[in-house]
Structure formats: structure tokens, C-alpha cells
């Protein structure tokens, strides 16, 4: 792990409430990380806050963060204000072990909200490495506007025959013509022979644990289910 002092190169709004932050530093040229890993960002007062790295390591010009502003949650707004004001960021990187495994199985990504960020890095890295394994992305959200990089995922599907994208809406959106309900239920309905896949799950703690239990219930071995949240809970001594 390295401590790196970065400059804030850009902050841009993606969709309706997610900001993409790009951090740059000369130290990134020699940084060794894998798609799917995360960093911690120091905020005023010394606290370290984890953020997934949203771009592949093959793209060494910057580190990308996706920060969602949620009404009633002041921390994200405070962090964005700090980055906009200081134009600097102190980070520790890399952390986490939820990275794309070498495997004969196809990969399934079950994502909620900004859980898309680390999965984006994994998928882009796989493309860069010309990994030809089939990849299936199921991205869940409350409304269509929450798919803040939906066009990118659609472009991947058009460009790569082995990549498949299914957006899933859980809210009451009358105009939505696609898949609805819980994102992992949509994935299980579309797939079969579940043990032939590796599952990567990214989202809130509640979501990850619900998906994990349901995957176990349909016979997926726990060794084929990957998530930072699962790793953290195991490090804390939980028997899952």
C-alpha cells in the first residue's frame, strides 16, 4: 500500500446525482493495483473514507472515483466540497481483494448503484487484457436516471460479443420496458446452471448479504462469490 498526494484534475456530474472525480499524480505511473480494488481518502479531521477505484490500472493517467450525493447524508457533500476547494487529495492505495479471478468460468457482475464503480474497472481491465471469457453485467437501480453510465455499458455490449448487459429497475417506473425487480433475482431468472459462473457482487451491505445468501441457496459455492463486503466481514471474524 502507498500513500499518495494527488491533485484533483476534474469533477464532473454523471447522470442526476453521481460525481466523477479524477485524481492525478506522478506517482501513479508506478502504482500497482488491480481492477476492483479501492482506496481510502483522508478527509478533514484525519478520517479515512473508502472509495472504489472506477478505472482500470491500464489507464495510468488518473484514478477515478464515483461519489453519489444522497439527501440527508452530509459526508459525500462534505468530501466533494473539500476536493473542490483544496484541489488536493491524500489517498492510501490499493486495498481489497475483490478482483477478477483467473477462472474457466464465466463472470457475472451483480451491481447496485455506485457499486458499478469497481466493476467498471474490472471489466475495462479485462477488455484491455483481451480476456475473452463471457461477462454478464446486471446493474440494479431505483429509476432509469440512476444508471449514470448506462450509455457506456451499452457501448461495451455493442463492441464486445462476449459482454452482456442487463439494467434492472426496482422502482415504479411506468415508462421502463426492461427488466424489473431485485437485480439478483433478474440475474437468476436469466441464467441457469449457476455453478458454471463466478459471481462478483457490489453495492450496499444489505444488498450484498441478501445476494450472497440467495446465491448459496441456489447451490453456488461460496468460493465462487466475491465481494469486498464479504472479505471485510470475514476479517472481522464472521463465519460466512
C-alpha positions as CSV (number, residue, x, y, z in Angstrom):
1,X,0.0,0.0,0.0
2,X,1.2,3.5,-0.8
3,X,0.3,7.0,0.5
4,X,-0.1,9.3,-2.4
5,X,-0.8,13.0,-2.6
6,X,-2.9,13.7,-5.7
7,X,-4.2,16.7,-7.5
8,X,-7.9,17.0,-8.3
9,X,-7.9,17.2,-12.1
10,X,-11.6,17.2,-12.7
11,X,-15.0,16.9,-11.0
12,X,-18.0,16.2,-13.4
13,X,-21.6,15.3,-12.8
14,X,-22.7,12.0,-14.3
15,X,-26.4,11.5,-14.5
16,X,-28.5,13.1,-11.9
17,X,-26.5,12.8,-8.6
18,X,-23.2,11.0,-9.1
19,X,-20.0,12.9,-9.5
20,X,-16.9,11.5,-11.2
21,X,-13.6,12.8,-9.6
22,X,-10.3,12.4,-11.4
23,X,-7.2,12.4,-9.3
24,X,-3.7,12.7,-10.9
25,X,-0.2,12.3,-9.5
26,X,3.3,11.5,-10.9
27,X,3.3,8.5,-8.5
28,X,0.5,6.8,-10.5
29,X,3.0,5.8,-13.2
30,X,4.4,3.2,-10.9
31,X,1.3,2.3,-8.9
32,X,0.5,-1.4,-8.8
33,X,-3.2,-2.1,-8.4
34,X,-5.9,-4.3,-10.0
35,X,-9.4,-3.5,-11.3
36,X,-11.9,-3.9,-8.4
37,X,-9.6,-2.6,-5.7
38,X,-10.3,0.5,-3.6
39,X,-8.5,3.4,-1.9
40,X,-9.1,5.4,1.2
41,X,-9.3,9.2,1.1
42,X,-8.4,11.3,4.0
43,X,-11.0,14.0,5.0
44,X,-10.7,16.9,7.3
45,X,-10.1,15.7,10.9
46,X,-8.0,12.8,9.7
47,X,-10.7,10.2,9.0
48,X,-10.1,7.8,6.1
49,X,-13.1,7.1,3.8
50,X,-13.1,4.1,1.3
51,X,-13.9,4.7,-2.3
52,X,-13.7,2.1,-5.1
53,X,-11.3,2.9,-8.0
54,X,-13.5,3.4,-11.0
55,X,-11.0,2.9,-13.8
56,X,-8.7,0.1,-14.9
57,X,-5.0,0.1,-14.0
58,X,-4.1,0.1,-17.7
59,X,-5.3,3.7,-17.7
60,X,-2.5,5.1,-15.6
61,X,-3.2,8.8,-16.2
62,X,-5.5,9.1,-13.2
63,X,-7.6,7.5,-10.5
64,X,-11.4,7.8,-10.9
65,X,-13.9,8.0,-8.0
66,X,-17.7,7.9,-8.3
67,X,-19.4,9.8,-5.4
68,X,-23.2,9.9,-5.1
69,X,-24.9,12.8,-3.2
70,X,-27.7,11.4,-1.1
71,X,-30.2,13.7,0.6
72,X,-29.6,13.5,4.4
73,X,-26.1,12.1,4.1
74,X,-23.8,15.0,4.5
75,X,-20.4,13.2,4.3
76,X,-20.4,12.9,0.5
77,X,-21.2,16.6,0.1
78,X,-18.5,17.5,2.6
79,X,-16.0,15.4,0.7
80,X,-16.9,16.9,-2.6
81,X,-16.7,20.4,-1.2
82,X,-13.2,19.6,0.3
83,X,-12.0,18.3,-3.1
84,X,-13.4,21.3,-5.0
85,X,-11.9,23.8,-2.5
86,X,-8.4,22.3,-1.9
87,X,-7.9,20.7,-5.4
88,X,-5.9,18.1,-3.5
89,X,-6.4,14.6,-2.2
90,X,-4.4,12.4,0.2
91,X,-5.0,8.7,-0.5
92,X,-3.9,5.2,0.6
93,X,-3.9,2.7,-2.3
94,X,-4.6,-0.1,-3.1
95,X,-6.8,-2.1,-0.8
96,X,-9.2,-5.0,-1.2
97,X,-9.1,-8.4,-2.8
98,X,-12.3,-8.4,-4.9
99,X,-10.5,-8.6,-8.3
100,X,-11.3,-10.6,-11.4
101,X,-10.0,-14.2,-10.9
102,X,-8.3,-16.4,-13.4
103,X,-11.0,-19.0,-14.0
104,X,-12.5,-21.3,-16.6
105,X,-16.0,-20.0,-15.6
106,X,-18.0,-17.1,-17.0
107,X,-18.2,-13.9,-14.9
108,X,-21.4,-12.5,-13.5
109,X,-21.4,-9.0,-12.0
110,X,-24.4,-8.1,-9.8
111,X,-24.3,-4.4,-9.1
112,X,-26.4,-1.8,-7.2
113,X,-26.0,1.9,-7.6
114,X,-22.4,3.2,-7.5
115,X,-21.3,-0.4,-6.9
116,X,-20.8,-0.1,-10.7
117,X,-17.5,1.7,-10.0
118,X,-15.2,-1.2,-9.1
119,X,-17.0,-3.5,-11.6
120,X,-16.3,-0.9,-14.3
121,X,-12.6,-1.1,-13.5
122,X,-12.7,-4.9,-13.6
123,X,-14.5,-5.0,-17.0
124,X,-12.3,-2.4,-18.6
125,X,-9.2,-4.2,-17.4
126,X,-10.5,-7.5,-18.9
127,X,-11.1,-5.7,-22.2
128,X,-7.6,-4.2,-22.1
129,X,-6.1,-7.7,-21.4
130,X,-8.2,-9.2,-24.3
131,X,-9.9,-11.6,-21.8
132,X,-12.4,-13.5,-24.0
133,X,-14.4,-15.0,-21.1
134,X,-18.1,-14.2,-21.3
135,X,-19.1,-11.5,-18.9
136,X,-22.7,-10.7,-17.7
137,X,-23.4,-7.3,-16.0
138,X,-26.7,-6.9,-14.1
139,X,-27.0,-3.3,-12.8
140,X,-29.9,-2.5,-10.5
141,X,-31.3,0.9,-9.7
142,X,-34.5,2.6,-8.4
143,X,-35.1,4.5,-11.7
144,X,-33.5,4.8,-15.1
145,X,-31.9,8.0,-14.2
146,X,-29.8,6.2,-11.6
147,X,-27.8,4.4,-14.4
148,X,-25.3,7.2,-14.5
149,X,-23.1,5.4,-17.1
150,X,-25.7,3.3,-18.9
151,X,-24.5,4.5,-22.3
152,X,-21.0,3.2,-21.6
153,X,-22.3,-0.3,-20.7
154,X,-24.4,-0.3,-23.8
155,X,-21.4,0.6,-25.9
156,X,-19.5,-2.3,-24.4
157,X,-22.3,-4.6,-25.4
158,X,-22.2,-3.3,-28.9
159,X,-18.4,-3.6,-29.1
160,X,-17.8,-7.0,-27.4
161,X,-19.7,-10.1,-28.3
162,X,-18.8,-11.8,-25.0
163,X,-20.2,-9.0,-22.9
164,X,-23.9,-8.9,-21.9
165,X,-25.6,-6.0,-20.1
166,X,-29.0,-6.1,-18.3
167,X,-30.2,-3.0,-16.5
168,X,-32.8,-3.7,-13.8
169,X,-35.3,-1.2,-12.3
170,X,-36.7,-1.9,-8.8
171,X,-38.8,1.3,-8.5
172,X,-42.2,2.1,-10.0
173,X,-41.2,3.4,-13.4
174,X,-44.2,3.1,-15.8
175,X,-42.2,4.0,-18.9
176,X,-39.5,1.4,-18.3
177,X,-39.6,-1.5,-20.8
178,X,-36.7,-3.6,-19.4
179,X,-36.2,-6.0,-16.5
180,X,-37.7,-5.1,-13.2
181,X,-37.5,-6.2,-9.5
182,X,-34.4,-7.1,-7.5
183,X,-31.3,-7.2,-9.6
184,X,-30.1,-10.5,-8.5
185,X,-33.5,-12.1,-9.0
186,X,-33.4,-10.9,-12.5
187,X,-29.9,-12.4,-12.9
188,X,-31.0,-15.8,-11.6
189,X,-34.1,-15.8,-13.8
190,X,-31.9,-15.1,-16.9
191,X,-29.1,-17.6,-16.1
192,X,-29.1,-21.3,-15.5
193,X,-26.6,-23.9,-14.2
194,X,-25.5,-21.4,-11.6
195,X,-22.3,-23.3,-10.6
196,X,-20.8,-22.5,-14.0
197,X,-20.3,-18.8,-13.1
198,X,-18.2,-16.7,-10.8
199,X,-20.3,-14.0,-9.1
200,X,-19.0,-10.6,-8.2
201,X,-21.3,-8.6,-6.0
202,X,-21.0,-4.8,-5.4
203,X,-23.4,-2.5,-3.6
204,X,-24.7,-1.7,-0.1
205,X,-24.1,-4.1,2.8
206,X,-27.7,-5.2,2.9
207,X,-27.8,-5.9,-0.8
208,X,-24.5,-7.8,-0.8
209,X,-25.6,-10.1,2.1
210,X,-29.1,-10.7,0.5
211,X,-27.5,-11.6,-2.8
212,X,-24.9,-13.8,-1.1
213,X,-27.5,-15.8,0.8
214,X,-29.7,-16.3,-2.2
215,X,-26.7,-17.5,-4.3
216,X,-25.8,-20.0,-1.7
217,X,-29.5,-21.1,-1.6
218,X,-29.4,-22.0,-5.3
219,X,-26.2,-24.0,-4.9
220,X,-23.4,-21.6,-5.8
221,X,-20.3,-22.5,-3.8
222,X,-19.2,-19.6,-1.6
223,X,-15.8,-19.9,-3.2
224,X,-17.4,-18.6,-6.4
225,X,-18.9,-15.5,-4.8
226,X,-16.7,-12.4,-4.4
227,X,-17.3,-9.1,-2.7
228,X,-15.3,-6.6,-0.6
229,X,-18.1,-6.7,2.0
230,X,-17.8,-10.5,2.4
231,X,-14.0,-10.1,2.8
232,X,-14.4,-7.4,5.5
233,X,-16.9,-9.5,7.5
234,X,-14.6,-12.5,7.4
235,X,-11.7,-10.4,8.6
236,X,-13.9,-9.3,11.5
237,X,-14.4,-12.9,12.4
238,X,-17.9,-13.6,10.9
239,X,-18.3,-17.2,9.7
240,X,-19.8,-16.6,6.3
